[in-house]
Amino acid sequence: MDIYSAGDAERDLRAVLDGAPTDAVSGEWTATTMQAGHASRMGGYHSRDGSLLDHDDASLRILDDVVARIAAGSATPVNKVVVRWSRARLPWQRGTVRVEATFDAALVPRGPDDPLYAKAADARRSFWNSVGTAEPGFALERGEANIHGQTRWFQPHRRIMQVQAGDQILLATDGLSTPWAGVTTPENGVECEVFMRLGGAGNPMPSDPASLSLWAGVLIGVGDLVADGYRVARDVRENGAILFCRLHAECRPMTRLALSADSRVIEGLPFGPVPLIEATPLRDDELAGMDEDDPWGASGARRALQRRGILSG
């Protein structure tokens, strides 16, 4: 592969960056290359007083292309690229562009054997064993991993635990709170775990093998949606409960899934405790009269869960 140098990037970027907003006098962007499913770019044009200016980001997608080409064509490892632009002093001159490509060891993604992953998994299992008895295996595990040993949740854990708690079986996601791979920010993934109750007195959700298989698959899908970055834990905390998604035909008579805040937290995770979110399938008749304009269907979800005895009035 031909080497694509910083000089080549400066040449390709100059004409595009010179299309800056009228008030822009400089610009700076910092980008990281794709690592373990994650890449980033931040920055923009600045006015004379240093403030950031609004600009159509679509015209700057060339920055992403340049970063990828530098990383692919460099003779030495590169995972961070800084682009700096300054406006020309005279109208007929071209602006100045400088591109700096470096390797930042702090950005190297965590590998599949990083001890943080085992610490997170141990903390979750310890918690569930304090609630009931966690099965040694998993009700469902999706282990299709990328070259970094990560599953779709961008970490090595994408699975559903099974916990016997009295006359109920609990199904729980086991990986949403595992620290992200390829991201150095100290966060426990999406900062929550989701669980569902099957069986027990008054619960319309049976705990037979067919139901276990069905709802474990549903919970994997719920985990996928939660992991997509919608800050679900925040929305549940602020509303108490929300209607999260519709259920497929196999789940009938249950048609909607509500998420509600649980008072417990999982301690011992690498970057602090995370809350639990309870997932409850609901029937259409339990949501009769719901205000369709209510954001997240929160009031309807709360009323239905209060009738179920899951939320207090």
N, C-alpha and C positions, 0 to 999 in steps of 0.2 A: 504494500500500500504506500502511495506517495505521502511524504510528510507534508502536513498542513501546518504552517508555522504561524506564530503570532503576527508576523508581517503580512502574511496572506490574509489573515482575519482583519487586520487594520485596513487593508485595501478594500475588502468586501464590505466592510461596515461604514466606511467614510460617507459614501453617498447617501446611505439610508439615514444615518444619524444626523447628517446635515439638514434633514427635513424636520428639524426640531421645532417646537412651538416658538412663536416670535419672541417671547420673553425669556427663553432659555439661554443661559450663558455657559452651562456645563451639564454634564450628565455622568452618572456612575452606576454600574450594574455589577452585582456579584452573583455568580451562578455556580452551582455544584453539578457535577455530572451524574448520570443515572447510576445509582448504587443501591442494589438490593431492592429495587422497585420504587425508589424515591429519587427525585431530582428537584432542584429549586432554582428560582431566579428572583432577585429582588433589586430594587433601585429605580432610577428614573432621571428625568431632566430636572435641573434646578434653576431657579431665577437668581438674579443678582443678590438678593437678600438670603439666599440659601434654601428657600422653601421649595418643596416638591411640587411640580406642575402636573396637572392632569394631561394625559395623552392616550391616544388610541393604541392599546397594547398590540393589536394585530399587526401593525406595521413593524413591530420590533421582534417578531417571531424569528427573524434572521439571527438574533442573538442565540436562540436555542440551537439552531442549525450550526452556527459557528462553534459553539461550545462542544457539540457532539463531534464535529469534524476534527477539532484540535485534540480531543481525548482519543479518538480513533487513530489519528495519524501521527501522534507524537512518538518520538523515539524513547521517551522516558515517561513514567507514570504521571498522569494529570487528573486531578479530581476537582479543581477549583479554578475558575477563570474570572478575572476582574477586568472590566472594560471601562475606560475613562474617555470622555469626549469633552472638548472645549470649542466654543464657537470661534471662528476666524475674526480677527480684528477688522478686516476690510471686507466689503461686500463681495468682491470678486475672488476672494481667497477661499480655500477649502478649510474645514475645521480640522482640528488635531484629534487623532484617535490613538490611544495606547491600550494594548492588550497584554495582560500578564497572566500566564498560565503556571500554576504551581501544584504541588502535591501536599495536601494537609493531612497528616497522619491521624488527626482527631476525627476526620470525616470517614475513615475507613469503617465500613459497616460491621456490626457485630456478626460473628460467624455463628453457625448453628450449634456450636458447642460452648458458647459463652455462658458462664455460670449464672448470669442474671436470669436466663430462661428457667433453669432448674430452681432457682430461688423463688421465682414467681409461681411455678407449678406446685412447689412444696407448700407455699403459703396458702394457696387455694385449697389443696387437699386437706391441710391441717384445719382450715376453717370448716369445711364440709363434714369432716369427721367429728367436729365439735357439735354439729347440728344433728347428725345421724351417723350412718355407716356408708362411707363411699366405696363403691365397687372398685376392685383393683384395676379392672379394664375400663373401657369407655362404651357408652351406649351407641356412640357413633364417632367415627374419626375420619376426617378427610385429610389424607396425608400427601396429596399431590403437591410436591414441593418444586420450587424453581432451583436454579443452580446454586442459590445461596442457602438452601435448606429451609426456605420459607414457604408457608402455605398462603392462601388468598388473604388471610388477615395480616400479611406482611410480617410474619414471625413463624417460628416452628410449631405453634399450637393452634389447631383449628379442630376442636373436638367437643363432645358433649359428655359430661360426667353423669353418673347415675348414683343417687344417694337414697338409701332407705331411712326414712324419718318417721318412726311410729307406724301408723297405718297408711302413710303416703309414700310415694316415690317422687323424688325431686330430680328433674333434669336441669343441668346447668352448663352454660357455656364455660369453656376452660381455655382461655387464650386471649380474650378481648383486653385483659389487663396485663398481658405480657409486654414488656417494653418493646417499642418499635425497633426493627432492625433497619440499618441504614440511616437512622436519625439520631443525632447526638443529644437532642433535647431530653432532659430527664423526666419523661412521662411514662406512666404505666399504660401504654397503648391508648385506647379510647376511654380509659379511666372508669370502667364499670364491668360488671358481669351480669348476665341475664339468666333467670331461672324460671321454671314452670312446675306447678304441683299437679300430680296425677293421683287419683284415688283418694281415699279418706272420706269421712262422713260428710254428706252434703255436696260433694264435689261431682259435677256432671262429667268430669274427665276421668275415664277408667284407667287402670294401670295394667291392663292385660298386655301380652307381648306385642300384639298388633298395634295397640295405641302407643306403646313405648317407641316402636320403630317409626310410626307416623310422626309423632311430635318431636322426636329427636331430629328428624329431617327438617321439620319446620324450624326448630330452634337454630340449626346450622344456617338456614336461610336468613333468619332474623339477625344472627351474628354478622352475616355478610353485609346486611343493610346498615347495622349499627357501625360497622367498621368503615363504612364509606365516608365518614367524616361529617355527619350531620349534628354532632354534639348532642346526641340523644340524652346522655346523662344530665346535661344542663336543662334541656327542655322538660324532662320528667321531673326534675327537682323543682323547677319554677312552677309547673302546673299541677304537680301532685300525681297526675295520671294523664295519659294521652292515648288516642287511637292511633296506632302505629302503621298497620298495614291490613290489607284484605287477605283472606285465606283461600287456598285453592279448593276445588270441589271435593276432594277427598276428605276434607276436614268437616264437612257438613254433619250436623246442623250448625256448627260453629262457622261464622263468616268473617269476623273481624278479630284483630288482636289488640288488646290494650296493654300498655306498659305502665307500671305504677312504681312509686318509690317505696323501697323497703327500709326499715329503720336501721338495719344492720350494715356493717362495713367489713371488708376483708382486710385484716391487718397483716403486716410482715412482708408486703410486696417491696420491690427494690426502691420505689420512689414514693412511698407513703401509702396510706389506706385508700381503698376504692369502694364506692357504694354498690349495693345490690339493686337490681331492677327486676320486678316480678312481671312475667308475661302471662296474661290471662285470655284465653279464647272466649269470645262472646257470640251470642246468637243475635240475629237481627231484631227479634222481639224485645231483647234486653235494651236496645237502643232506640226504641220507639219514641217519637217526639223529639229527637235530638235536633239541636240547632245546627244546620249544615254549614252556617257561616262562622261557627265557633272555631277559632284556630286550634288545630290538632284535635278537634272534637273533645276537648278536655272536660267540659261540664258533663257531657253524655257519658264519657268513660268513668268519671268519678261516681255518678249516680248508679251506674250498672255495678261497679265494684263495691259500692256501699251496700247494695242489695245482696251481693254475694257474701258480704261480711269480710271482704279483703281490705277495704278502707273504712276508717271510722267516719261517722257522720259529721 
